[in-house]
Amino acid sequence: MRGAFILLAFSTLLFAGDDAYNKYFLIDRVFLMPFVVKYSEDLGLDEDQMRMIKEFIRENEKEIRRNIKILEYLDRKAKLMILNGEDEEKLKDVLDDIAYVKKELTLMNARSVRFLKTVLTPEQFQKLKDIVALKLFEYQR
C-alpha cells in the first residue's frame, strides 16, 4: 500500500493538472496517469495492468526530469542572452532547442495516453476518460 501511495504522489507530480507544469509542454498536456492510479479499483485494473503502468511511470521519470532540467537551463541561457544583447542567430538556436525539448515532452505525454489505451480495455479507457471529465468538472466548480 505504501508503494501505491508513493507512486500516486509521484505520478501526480509528473502528470498533474498544475498549470505551472504546463509551461514545459508545447500544449497543455493530457494528464491521465494520476487518475488511472488513484481510481484503479473503480476501473477494475488487474495486477498485470498495474505492474505495466507502474513500470511505464518509472521508466519515463528520468527522461521527464532530464528534459525539464534541460529546459530550465535553456530558459536561463536565453534570458541571459537577451539581457546581454546577444546575436539574434545565436538566440534563435537556443529558442529552437527549447522548442525541440518541449516538443519531445509533449510527444512523451501523447505516448503515455497511447500506452494507457493499449494496457486498458476499451471499456476501462472510456471509464477513465469519464472519471477525468467528472473530476475536472468538479475541480472547476
Backbone as JSON Lines, residues from 0, in Angstrom:
{"i":0,"aa":"M","n":[0.82,-1.2,0.0],"ca":[0.0,0.0,0.0],"c":[0.86,1.25,0.0]}
{"i":1,"aa":"R","n":[1.96,1.21,0.77],"ca":[2.86,2.37,0.83],"c":[3.42,2.68,-0.55]}
{"i":2,"aa":"G","n":[3.77,1.61,-1.3],"ca":[4.31,1.78,-2.65],"c":[3.3,2.43,-3.57]}
{"i":3,"aa":"A","n":[2.04,2.04,-3.43],"ca":[0.99,2.63,-4.27],"c":[0.82,4.11,-3.95]}
{"i":4,"aa":"F","n":[0.91,4.47,-2.66],"ca":[0.8,5.88,-2.28],"c":[1.96,6.69,-2.84]}
{"i":5,"aa":"I","n":[3.17,6.15,-2.76],"ca":[4.34,6.85,-3.3],"c":[4.2,7.01,-4.8]}
{"i":6,"aa":"L","n":[3.76,5.94,-5.48],"ca":[3.57,6.0,-6.92],"c":[2.52,7.04,-7.27]}
{"i":7,"aa":"L","n":[1.44,7.08,-6.52],"ca":[0.39,8.07,-6.77],"c":[0.93,9.48,-6.59]}
{"i":8,"aa":"A","n":[1.65,9.7,-5.5],"ca":[2.22,11.03,-5.25],"c":[3.17,11.42,-6.37]}
{"i":9,"aa":"F","n":[4.01,10.49,-6.79],"ca":[4.97,10.79,-7.83],"c":[4.28,11.03,-9.17]}
{"i":10,"aa":"S","n":[3.33,10.17,-9.52],"ca":[2.65,10.34,-10.8],"c":[1.85,11.64,-10.81]}
{"i":11,"aa":"T","n":[1.33,12.02,-9.67],"ca":[0.63,13.29,-9.58],"c":[1.59,14.43,-9.85]}
{"i":12,"aa":"L","n":[2.8,14.32,-9.31],"ca":[3.81,15.34,-9.54],"c":[4.15,15.43,-11.03]}
{"i":13,"aa":"L","n":[4.29,14.28,-11.67],"ca":[4.68,14.27,-13.08],"c":[3.56,14.64,-14.03]}
{"i":14,"aa":"F","n":[2.36,14.22,-13.74],"ca":[1.3,14.35,-14.72],"c":[0.1,15.14,-14.21]}
{"i":15,"aa":"A","n":[0.23,15.85,-13.12],"ca":[-0.92,16.53,-12.52],"c":[-1.34,17.75,-13.31]}
{"i":16,"aa":"G","n":[-2.48,18.28,-12.96],"ca":[-3.07,19.39,-13.68],"c":[-2.56,20.75,-13.27]}
{"i":17,"aa":"D","n":[-1.44,20.84,-12.64],"ca":[-0.87,22.11,-12.23],"c":[-0.51,22.92,-13.47]}
{"i":18,"aa":"D","n":[-1.13,24.09,-13.61],"ca":[-0.89,24.92,-14.79],"c":[0.57,25.32,-14.92]}
{"i":19,"aa":"A","n":[1.29,25.47,-13.82],"ca":[2.71,25.83,-13.88],"c":[3.51,24.75,-14.58]}
{"i":20,"aa":"Y","n":[3.09,23.52,-14.45],"ca":[3.79,22.4,-15.09],"c":[3.59,22.4,-16.59]}
{"i":21,"aa":"N","n":[2.5,22.96,-17.07],"ca":[2.2,23.0,-18.5],"c":[3.22,23.83,-19.28]}
{"i":22,"aa":"K","n":[3.95,24.7,-18.61],"ca":[4.93,25.54,-19.32],"c":[6.02,24.71,-19.97]}
{"i":23,"aa":"Y","n":[6.18,23.46,-19.57],"ca":[7.21,22.6,-20.14],"c":[6.75,21.91,-21.43]}
{"i":24,"aa":"F","n":[5.51,22.11,-21.83],"ca":[4.94,21.44,-22.99],"c":[4.54,22.47,-24.05]}
{"i":25,"aa":"L","n":[4.47,22.03,-25.29],"ca":[4.01,22.93,-26.35],"c":[2.54,23.27,-26.18]}
{"i":26,"aa":"I","n":[1.77,22.29,-25.76],"ca":[0.34,22.5,-25.49],"c":[0.07,21.94,-24.1]}
{"i":27,"aa":"D","n":[-1.03,22.34,-23.49],"ca":[-1.38,21.76,-22.19],"c":[-1.48,20.26,-22.35]}
{"i":28,"aa":"R","n":[-0.87,19.55,-21.41],"ca":[-0.85,18.1,-21.55],"c":[-2.15,17.46,-21.06]}
{"i":29,"aa":"V","n":[-2.34,16.24,-21.5],"ca":[-3.46,15.42,-21.06],"c":[-2.92,14.58,-19.91]}
{"i":30,"aa":"F","n":[-3.48,14.75,-18.75],"ca":[-2.9,14.11,-17.55],"c":[-3.81,13.02,-17.01]}
{"i":31,"aa":"L","n":[-3.59,11.81,-17.52],"ca":[-4.41,10.67,-17.12],"c":[-3.78,9.81,-16.04]}
{"i":32,"aa":"M","n":[-2.45,9.8,-15.95],"ca":[-1.76,8.87,-15.05],"c":[-2.22,8.94,-13.6]}
{"i":33,"aa":"P","n":[-2.36,10.13,-13.0],"ca":[-2.77,10.12,-11.59],"c":[-4.18,9.55,-11.41]}
{"i":34,"aa":"F","n":[-5.02,9.74,-12.41],"ca":[-6.38,9.22,-12.31],"c":[-6.41,7.7,-12.44]}
{"i":35,"aa":"V","n":[-5.61,7.17,-13.36],"ca":[-5.62,5.72,-13.55],"c":[-5.07,5.02,-12.31]}
{"i":36,"aa":"V","n":[-4.11,5.64,-11.64],"ca":[-3.55,5.05,-10.41],"c":[-4.56,5.2,-9.27]}
{"i":37,"aa":"K","n":[-5.09,6.4,-9.1],"ca":[-6.0,6.66,-7.98],"c":[-7.3,5.86,-8.08]}
{"i":38,"aa":"Y","n":[-7.8,5.69,-9.28],"ca":[-9.08,5.02,-9.48],"c":[-8.92,3.62,-10.07]}
{"i":39,"aa":"S","n":[-7.79,2.99,-9.79],"ca":[-7.51,1.67,-10.35],"c":[-8.57,0.65,-9.96]}
{"i":40,"aa":"E","n":[-9.05,0.72,-8.72],"ca":[-10.09,-0.23,-8.29],"c":[-11.4,0.03,-9.02]}
{"i":41,"aa":"D","n":[-11.78,1.31,-9.16],"ca":[-13.01,1.65,-9.88],"c":[-12.93,1.21,-11.33]}
{"i":42,"aa":"L","n":[-11.74,1.27,-11.9],"ca":[-11.54,0.88,-13.29],"c":[-11.46,-0.63,-13.46]}
{"i":43,"aa":"G","n":[-11.26,-1.34,-12.34],"ca":[-11.14,-2.79,-12.4],"c":[-9.82,-3.27,-12.96]}
{"i":44,"aa":"L","n":[-8.74,-2.53,-12.66],"ca":[-7.42,-2.93,-13.16],"c":[-6.94,-4.17,-12.43]}
{"i":45,"aa":"D","n":[-6.32,-5.07,-13.17],"ca":[-5.74,-6.26,-12.54],"c":[-4.28,-5.99,-12.21]}
{"i":46,"aa":"E","n":[-3.65,-6.94,-11.53],"ca":[-2.26,-6.78,-11.09],"c":[-1.31,-6.57,-12.27]}
{"i":47,"aa":"D","n":[-1.53,-7.27,-13.35],"ca":[-0.66,-7.15,-14.51],"c":[-0.75,-5.75,-15.12]}
{"i":48,"aa":"Q","n":[-1.96,-5.22,-15.23],"ca":[-2.12,-3.87,-15.75],"c":[-1.42,-2.85,-14.85]}
{"i":49,"aa":"M","n":[-1.59,-2.98,-13.53],"ca":[-0.94,-2.04,-12.6],"c":[0.58,-2.16,-12.68]}
{"i":50,"aa":"R","n":[1.08,-3.37,-12.83],"ca":[2.53,-3.57,-12.95],"c":[3.06,-2.84,-14.19]}
{"i":51,"aa":"M","n":[2.36,-2.97,-15.3],"ca":[2.8,-2.31,-16.53],"c":[2.74,-0.79,-16.4]}
{"i":52,"aa":"I","n":[1.71,-0.28,-15.75],"ca":[1.57,1.17,-15.58],"c":[2.67,1.7,-14.67]}
{"i":53,"aa":"K","n":[2.92,1.01,-13.56],"ca":[4.0,1.44,-12.65],"c":[5.35,1.42,-13.36]}
{"i":54,"aa":"E","n":[5.57,0.39,-14.15],"ca":[6.83,0.27,-14.88],"c":[6.97,1.41,-15.89]}
{"i":55,"aa":"F","n":[5.88,1.75,-16.57],"ca":[5.9,2.85,-17.53],"c":[6.26,4.17,-16.83]}
{"i":56,"aa":"I","n":[5.62,4.43,-15.7],"ca":[5.89,5.66,-14.96],"c":[7.35,5.7,-14.53]}
{"i":57,"aa":"R","n":[7.83,4.59,-13.99],"ca":[9.22,4.52,-13.53],"c":[10.21,4.75,-14.68]}
{"i":58,"aa":"E","n":[9.96,4.16,-15.83],"ca":[10.85,4.29,-16.97],"c":[10.87,5.71,-17.52]}
{"i":59,"aa":"N","n":[9.77,6.4,-17.44],"ca":[9.69,7.75,-18.02],"c":[10.12,8.85,-17.06]}
{"i":60,"aa":"E","n":[10.2,8.52,-15.78],"ca":[10.56,9.52,-14.76],"c":[11.88,10.21,-15.08]}
{"i":61,"aa":"K","n":[12.91,9.43,-15.35],"ca":[14.24,10.01,-15.57],"c":[14.26,10.91,-16.79]}
{"i":62,"aa":"E","n":[13.63,10.47,-17.86],"ca":[13.65,11.28,-19.09],"c":[12.87,12.58,-18.91]}
{"i":63,"aa":"I","n":[11.76,12.51,-18.21],"ca":[10.98,13.73,-17.96],"c":[11.78,14.71,-17.12]}
{"i":64,"aa":"R","n":[12.36,14.22,-16.05],"ca":[13.16,15.1,-15.18],"c":[14.35,15.69,-15.92]}
{"i":65,"aa":"R","n":[15.0,14.86,-16.74],"ca":[16.16,15.33,-17.51],"c":[15.73,16.43,-18.48]}
{"i":66,"aa":"N","n":[14.63,16.22,-19.17],"ca":[14.17,17.23,-20.12],"c":[13.76,18.52,-19.43]}
{"i":67,"aa":"I","n":[13.17,18.42,-18.26],"ca":[12.79,19.63,-17.52],"c":[14.03,20.39,-17.09]}
{"i":68,"aa":"K","n":[15.06,19.69,-16.63],"ca":[16.31,20.36,-16.26],"c":[16.94,21.05,-17.47]}
{"i":69,"aa":"I","n":[16.9,20.38,-18.61],"ca":[17.43,20.98,-19.83],"c":[16.65,22.24,-20.18]}
{"i":70,"aa":"L","n":[15.33,22.17,-20.09],"ca":[14.51,23.35,-20.39],"c":[14.8,24.51,-19.44]}
{"i":71,"aa":"E","n":[14.95,24.2,-18.18],"ca":[15.24,25.27,-17.21],"c":[16.59,25.91,-17.51]}
{"i":72,"aa":"Y","n":[17.58,25.09,-17.89],"ca":[18.89,25.62,-18.26],"c":[18.77,26.5,-19.52]}
{"i":73,"aa":"L","n":[18.09,26.01,-20.55],"ca":[17.95,26.76,-21.79],"c":[17.17,28.06,-21.58]}
{"i":74,"aa":"D","n":[16.19,28.02,-20.7],"ca":[15.41,29.21,-20.39],"c":[16.31,30.29,-19.77]}
{"i":75,"aa":"R","n":[17.11,29.86,-18.79],"ca":[18.05,30.81,-18.17],"c":[19.04,31.35,-19.19]}
{"i":76,"aa":"K","n":[19.54,30.46,-20.03],"ca":[20.51,30.86,-21.06],"c":[19.9,31.88,-22.01]}
{"i":77,"aa":"A","n":[18.68,31.63,-22.47],"ca":[18.02,32.56,-23.39],"c":[17.79,33.92,-22.74]}
{"i":78,"aa":"K","n":[17.37,33.91,-21.48],"ca":[17.14,35.18,-20.79],"c":[18.43,35.97,-20.65]}
{"i":79,"aa":"L","n":[19.52,35.28,-20.32],"ca":[20.82,35.97,-20.23],"c":[21.27,36.5,-21.59]}
{"i":80,"aa":"M","n":[21.03,35.73,-22.61],"ca":[21.39,36.18,-23.96],"c":[20.62,37.44,-24.34]}
{"i":81,"aa":"I","n":[19.35,37.46,-24.0],"ca":[18.54,38.65,-24.28],"c":[19.05,39.83,-23.47]}
{"i":82,"aa":"L","n":[19.28,39.59,-22.2],"ca":[19.78,40.65,-21.32],"c":[21.12,41.21,-21.79]}
{"i":83,"aa":"N","n":[21.97,40.33,-22.31],"ca":[23.3,40.75,-22.76],"c":[23.31,41.24,-24.2]}
{"i":84,"aa":"G","n":[22.16,41.25,-24.85],"ca":[22.09,41.74,-26.22],"c":[22.83,40.84,-27.21]}
{"i":85,"aa":"E","n":[22.79,39.54,-26.98],"ca":[23.49,38.58,-27.85],"c":[22.95,38.62,-29.28]}
{"i":86,"aa":"D","n":[23.73,38.07,-30.17],"ca":[23.39,37.96,-31.57],"c":[22.07,37.2,-31.74]}
{"i":87,"aa":"E","n":[21.22,37.69,-32.63],"ca":[19.9,37.09,-32.81],"c":[19.98,35.66,-33.35]}
{"i":88,"aa":"E","n":[20.94,35.35,-34.19],"ca":[21.07,33.99,-34.73],"c":[21.42,33.0,-33.62]}
{"i":89,"aa":"K","n":[22.27,33.39,-32.7],"ca":[22.6,32.51,-31.57],"c":[21.39,32.3,-30.68]}
{"i":90,"aa":"L","n":[20.63,33.38,-30.47],"ca":[19.41,33.27,-29.67],"c":[18.39,32.36,-30.35]}
{"i":91,"aa":"K","n":[18.28,32.46,-31.68],"ca":[17.36,31.59,-32.42],"c":[17.72,30.12,-32.21]}
{"i":92,"aa":"D","n":[19.01,29.82,-32.17],"ca":[19.45,28.44,-31.95],"c":[18.98,27.92,-30.59]}
{"i":93,"aa":"V","n":[19.11,28.75,-29.57],"ca":[18.67,28.35,-28.23],"c":[17.16,28.2,-28.19]}
{"i":94,"aa":"L","n":[16.45,29.11,-28.84],"ca":[14.98,29.01,-28.88],"c":[14.54,27.76,-29.65]}
{"i":95,"aa":"D","n":[15.27,27.41,-30.7],"ca":[14.97,26.17,-31.41],"c":[15.17,24.96,-30.5]}
{"i":96,"aa":"D","n":[16.21,24.99,-29.68],"ca":[16.45,23.89,-28.73],"c":[15.31,23.8,-27.71]}
{"i":97,"aa":"I","n":[14.84,24.94,-27.24],"ca":[13.72,24.96,-26.29],"c":[12.49,24.34,-26.94]}
{"i":98,"aa":"A","n":[12.2,24.74,-28.16],"ca":[11.03,24.21,-28.86],"c":[11.16,22.7,-29.07]}
{"i":99,"aa":"Y","n":[12.36,22.24,-29.38],"ca":[12.58,20.8,-29.6],"c":[12.3,20.01,-28.32]}
{"i":100,"aa":"V","n":[12.82,20.47,-27.18],"ca":[12.63,19.74,-25.92],"c":[11.16,19.76,-25.52]}
{"i":101,"aa":"K","n":[10.5,20.9,-25.7],"ca":[9.07,20.97,-25.39],"c":[8.28,20.03,-26.29]}
{"i":102,"aa":"K","n":[8.69,19.94,-27.55],"ca":[8.01,19.02,-28.46],"c":[8.2,17.58,-27.98]}
{"i":103,"aa":"E","n":[9.4,17.23,-27.55],"ca":[9.66,15.87,-27.07],"c":[8.82,15.56,-25.82]}
{"i":104,"aa":"L","n":[8.72,16.5,-24.9],"ca":[7.89,16.28,-23.71],"c":[6.42,16.13,-24.09]}
{"i":105,"aa":"T","n":[5.95,16.92,-25.04],"ca":[4.57,16.81,-25.49],"c":[4.33,15.45,-26.14]}
{"i":106,"aa":"L","n":[5.29,14.99,-26.92],"ca":[5.17,13.66,-27.54],"c":[5.2,12.56,-26.48]}
{"i":107,"aa":"M","n":[6.0,12.75,-25.42],"ca":[6.01,11.78,-24.32],"c":[4.63,11.71,-23.67]}
{"i":108,"aa":"N","n":[4.0,12.86,-23.53],"ca":[2.65,12.88,-22.96],"c":[1.68,12.12,-23.85]}
{"i":109,"aa":"A","n":[1.78,12.33,-25.15],"ca":[0.92,11.61,-26.08],"c":[1.19,10.11,-26.02]}
{"i":110,"aa":"R","n":[2.46,9.72,-25.87],"ca":[2.8,8.3,-25.74],"c":[2.18,7.71,-24.48]}
{"i":111,"aa":"S","n":[2.11,8.49,-23.4],"ca":[1.53,7.96,-22.17],"c":[0.04,7.65,-22.35]}
{"i":112,"aa":"V","n":[-0.65,8.47,-23.12],"ca":[-2.07,8.22,-23.38],"c":[-2.22,7.0,-24.28]}
{"i":113,"aa":"R","n":[-1.39,6.93,-25.33],"ca":[-1.46,5.75,-26.21],"c":[-1.11,4.48,-25.45]}
{"i":114,"aa":"F","n":[-0.15,4.57,-24.53],"ca":[0.21,3.43,-23.71],"c":[-1.0,2.96,-22.9]}
{"i":115,"aa":"L","n":[-1.69,3.9,-22.27],"ca":[-2.87,3.53,-21.49],"c":[-3.94,2.88,-22.36]}
{"i":116,"aa":"K","n":[-4.07,3.36,-23.59],"ca":[-5.06,2.76,-24.49],"c":[-4.71,1.31,-24.81]}
{"i":117,"aa":"T","n":[-3.42,0.98,-24.79],"ca":[-3.03,-0.41,-25.09],"c":[-3.13,-1.3,-23.86]}
{"i":118,"aa":"V","n":[-2.97,-0.73,-22.66],"ca":[-2.99,-1.52,-21.43],"c":[-4.41,-1.72,-20.92]}
{"i":119,"aa":"L","n":[-5.23,-0.71,-21.05],"ca":[-6.6,-0.78,-20.57],"c":[-7.51,-1.36,-21.65]}
{"i":120,"aa":"T","n":[-8.57,-1.97,-21.22],"ca":[-9.58,-2.41,-22.19],"c":[-10.3,-1.15,-22.7]}
{"i":121,"aa":"P","n":[-10.97,-1.24,-23.84],"ca":[-11.71,-0.06,-24.32],"c":[-12.72,0.46,-23.28]}
{"i":122,"aa":"E","n":[-13.34,-0.46,-22.55],"ca":[-14.31,-0.05,-21.53],"c":[-13.61,0.67,-20.38]}
{"i":123,"aa":"Q","n":[-12.46,0.15,-19.96],"ca":[-11.7,0.79,-18.88],"c":[-11.21,2.17,-19.31]}
{"i":124,"aa":"F","n":[-10.74,2.28,-20.54],"ca":[-10.24,3.56,-21.03],"c":[-11.38,4.58,-21.09]}
{"i":125,"aa":"Q","n":[-12.54,4.17,-21.55],"ca":[-13.68,5.08,-21.6],"c":[-14.08,5.5,-20.19]}
{"i":126,"aa":"K","n":[-14.09,4.56,-19.26],"ca":[-14.44,4.87,-17.87],"c":[-13.41,5.85,-17.29]}
{"i":127,"aa":"L","n":[-12.13,5.67,-17.63],"ca":[-11.09,6.6,-17.18],"c":[-11.36,8.0,-17.71]}
{"i":128,"aa":"K","n":[-11.68,8.12,-18.98],"ca":[-11.99,9.43,-19.55],"c":[-13.2,10.05,-18.87]}
{"i":129,"aa":"D","n":[-14.2,9.22,-18.55],"ca":[-15.39,9.73,-17.85],"c":[-15.04,10.24,-16.45]}
{"i":130,"aa":"I","n":[-14.18,9.5,-15.75],"ca":[-13.75,9.9,-14.4],"c":[-12.99,11.22,-14.48]}
{"i":131,"aa":"V","n":[-12.07,11.32,-15.44],"ca":[-11.27,12.55,-15.59],"c":[-12.2,13.72,-15.88]}
{"i":132,"aa":"A","n":[-13.13,13.55,-16.8],"ca":[-14.05,14.65,-17.14],"c":[-14.86,15.08,-15.92]}
{"i":133,"aa":"L","n":[-15.35,14.11,-15.15],"ca":[-16.14,14.42,-13.96],"c":[-15.3,15.15,-12.92]}
{"i":134,"aa":"K","n":[-14.08,14.66,-12.66],"ca":[-13.23,15.28,-11.64],"c":[-12.79,16.67,-12.06]}
{"i":135,"aa":"L","n":[-12.49,16.87,-13.34],"ca":[-12.11,18.2,-13.8],"c":[-13.28,19.17,-13.7]}
{"i":136,"aa":"F","n":[-14.5,18.66,-13.99],"ca":[-15.69,19.48,-13.86],"c":[-15.89,19.88,-12.4]}
{"i":137,"aa":"E","n":[-15.72,18.92,-11.49],"ca":[-15.88,19.21,-10.05],"c":[-14.82,20.2,-9.59]}
{"i":138,"aa":"Y","n":[-13.6,20.05,-10.1],"ca":[-12.48,20.92,-9.72],"c":[-12.73,22.35,-10.17]}
{"i":139,"aa":"Q","n":[-13.34,22.52,-11.35],"ca":[-13.55,23.85,-11.9],"c":[-14.71,24.59,-11.24]}
{"i":140,"aa":"R","n":[-15.57,23.85,-10.53],"ca":[-16.73,24.49,-9.89],"c":[-16.36,25.2,-8.65]}
